[in-house]
């Protein structure tokens, strides 16, 4: 993941024909429920911030340009939102995991009439973000300090066009979000043509990722996986975006967009994905475990 540039010299600001020296934004550090959170300003973008928790990058937000997405995996999730409906058409989206609310801000800017519910279990983190990086009053975004699995199971049936899951306890996806029962709960909340999109992380031999694909294959007819070639070839640990839907996914459009990204990725689907799943079995709640621990330096601020 990309690192932020920490503030340095004051920036000049012009006022009544003269240039005043205004202090740079100051980094903010706070103890939250799941560790130590830091908001680090980016000197290259006046109102942009990197959020880290225990040193691991979680979100990057530019308050002046919410459509600017710094992290490559976030751009891949945004491509899914872009292709979920005709341009400008509103969406009902349930976000599991909030961070600094990067994707909700993006969708509010690109599809202004969308209704978005964001679930974040870390109340301290949610308080920090909403206090330091406030949402516009007309954003259509509602935040809920709740557990993601509990909130998903309580959500109305057929109420979401898209579910975006980007939930990490530290640097791992919690076990309660890795079972086939969880996949069934997501299917219940999605509309018939809705899409589930999750940010996951793994490396060869992909034991965790194969189990996640097997879970969703029991519920959804159409699956896809977006990741960089080096991750798919097992050369390094990295992010992979899992997609699942009862309706055909916009694979061709996503493949074009991800291939043209600054960090190109591939979209695996069909036979290639079935080969990856191979004989992996769905994982039930009783056997579910958190995603693997990333190797040292996999997700850190340089």
Buried (B, 14 or more C-beta within 10 A) or exposed (E): BEBBBBBEEEBEEEEEEEEEEEEBBEBBEBEBBBBEBBBBBBBEBBEBBBBBBEEBBBBBBBBEBBEBBBBBBBBBBBBBBBBBBEEEEBBBBBBBBBBBBBBBBBBBBBBEEBBBBBBBBBEBBBBBBBEBBEBEEEBBBEBBBBBBBEBBBEBEEEBBBBBBBBBBBBBBBBBBBBBBBBBBBBBBBBBEEBBBBBBBBBBEEBEBBBBBBBBBBEBBEBBBBBBBEEBBEEEEBBBBBBBBBBBEBBBEBBBEBBEEBEEEBBBBBEEEBEEBBEEBEBBEEEEBBBBBEBEEEBBBBE
